Amino acid sequence: MLEKVNSVEDLKKLDIEDKKILAEDIRKYILEIVSENGGHLASNLGVVELTLALHSVFNVPEDKIVWDVGHQSYVHKILTGRKEQMKTLRKLNGIAGFPKTNESETDCFNTGHSSTSISAALGMARARDIKGKKNNVIAVIGDGALTGGMALEALNDAGYSGTKMLVILNDNEMSISKNIGGMNLLLSKLRTKRTYTKSNLSLKKIINKIPVVGKPFVKIVQRVKRSIKQLIIPKMFFEDIGFRYLGPVDGHDIAELERMLKITKELDGPVLLHVLTKKGKGYKIAEENPDKYHATSPFNIETGEAKGKKKKDYSKVFGEKLIELAKENNNIVAITASMKDGTGLREFQKEFPDRFFDIGIAEQHAVGLAAGMAKAGLIPFVPIYSSFYQRAYDQVIHDVAIQNLPVIMLADRAGIVGQDGETHQGEFDMAFFRLVPNLVIMAPKDFKELEDMMEFAITLKRPVVIRYPRGGEDSKIIFDKHEKIDLGKAEILQEGKDISIVAIGKTVARAIEVANKLKTNNIEAQVINVRFLKPLDKETIIKSINKTRCVITIEDGTIVNGLGTAIKELIIDENLKDIKIKSFAYPDEFIKHGQVDELEKTYHQDEETIYEYILKLKKKNEKEENAEESKEETDK
């Protein structure tokens, strides 16, 4: 059936039975692609019927569908002319794993972080009304994303506004980890009442037409119905804030979904359709382990086992070390924003359930909560992905840094993460954290240094950021030397007189690799692991620069306001003359998706590019020096 469907127009020609066959074909196709390329599996398998129903009832691109987070948009892409392109999913220059307006006009809004869809959809609906158009606007949001403050703010505004729009609550009881919190309790009550709010518009129309008594009778019935709802389900949250609530409806029943979606088109004002789906639907292994298969590397379909051997990574090292530290210090607590597996805290939760807090997808709350705990004498560790720390920036400044509170913030997935693309790359954290007074910013060169930095952070009793990359120690370099961590003190890993290579975090290993290759050309590089972006070890760096008069900086972040900027500011502030400097960092733009090593080569951050640059630089310097000597001889 999938071979016959190359567009939404083809889909609309099918009957319900054909659509059921198509749903299974799409599941098999997604399994094939994700097992080869990696990607978001369980969430896409769960929305197959919902997506088919949406495209059967609505007309994109005229009607707008905003996918919250966007990682569940594979089915949408298959149906909107990108079926063959899906084979390039998440590959360099291939199709993205999230909606992209530059891919198709049916992708009406770029998404990648949770809780944004209702705001964007409401904005589009208001723009439609101002322009006098009649198109439909739909936000598809998961139950986990409703814990995000932005989603609640948008619900509040949309309900009060009375604007015609549809919010589809895709309720699979999961975000990445199992959902928690008060919103989940509310939805649990709603799930148990499947018969709740079966709107019968035709009956309402018939009664309304009865002379004299019709409309008053409808109003009486509505008041009675609402009273009954309040008895069945206390605190009818969605209706109390202004939404018409419909559901819950079986999210895998295409006919029923289409029926309910057609009803929503006839209603004015904001409508919320509550859809119950199963994450990982149709692939038993993913159904039983939806959190594991939320996002996955390439795997064997038959067994579910990853094709590549799983290596030890920074997140796991962090989690294991935190357990060790927590055994020694009862004040240590851990906070996660619905990412206990991704940030390495699963075992910590088992070991210290009373000192572990999963607060849902709510990064701002996570940092604010940590600030309150720190003020009361606890030592909170808050691991959040670098790209998600952007959401808590105000809390970092206002709640933590201004009060100089001992909150230890771990920026996981810092730097380039690869195939999830612009919304998930973590190249900005050094730049935006560096602006904030009172913050200490560190980055480890390897697992051992991460452990040392965690121990050191506890002793500081002030705000700390430790950033580390996705994955493990990818370099062949093994560091034998680990100097004691002292505040703002860099580490000289290799002595040299010809050039200073200053690096931070994962790029320190690359600096050593470059320095080793330079030796074969009789170029001696002094390699400095700065360890601290803030405070910077000015003394060590100035001494090295004065010796070599030539400096290279390497960092896994943006060229703006990172390590390179810090060194250039130092050179200017100290009035160092005739210094040659080159910074290797990612350009001032959003970095596309692809394998990390591919992106490093594409953006000229790889070992070979840096090595070749230094060779050319030294040859140029030698040529200039020889020319200067010749001029001096001629003058004499």
Secondary structure, DSSP 8 states (H G I E B T S, - for coil): -GGG-SSHHHHHT--HHHHHHHHHHHHHHHHHHHHHH-EE-HHHHHTHHHHHHHHHHS-TTTSEEEESSSTT-HHHHHHTT-TTGGGGTTSTTS--SS--TTT-TT--S---STT-HHHHHHHHHHHHHHHT----EEEEEETGGGGSHHHHHHHHHHHHHT--EEEEEEE-SBSSSB--SHHHHHHHHHHT-TTS----HHHHHHHHTSTTTHHHHHHHHHHHHHHHHHHHSSS-HHHHTT-EEEEEEETT-HHHHHHHHHHHHH--SEEEEEEE--TTTT-HHHHH-TTTTSEE-SB-TTT--BSS-----HHHHHHHHHHHHHHH-TTEEEEESS-TTTTT-HHHHHH-GGGEEE--S-HHHHHHHHHHHHHTT-EEEEEEEHHHHGGGHHHIIIIIITTT---EEEEET-B---TT-TTT-B-SHHHHHHTSTT-EEE--SSHHHHHHHHHHHHHH-S-EEEE--SSS--SS----------TT--EEEE--SSEEEEE-TTHHHHHHHHHHHHHTTT--EEEEE--EEES--HHHHHHHHHHHSEEEEEEEEESSSSHHHHHHHHHHHTT--S-EEEEEEE-SS----S-HHHHHHHTT-SHHHHHHHHHHHHHHHHHHHHHHHHHHHHH-
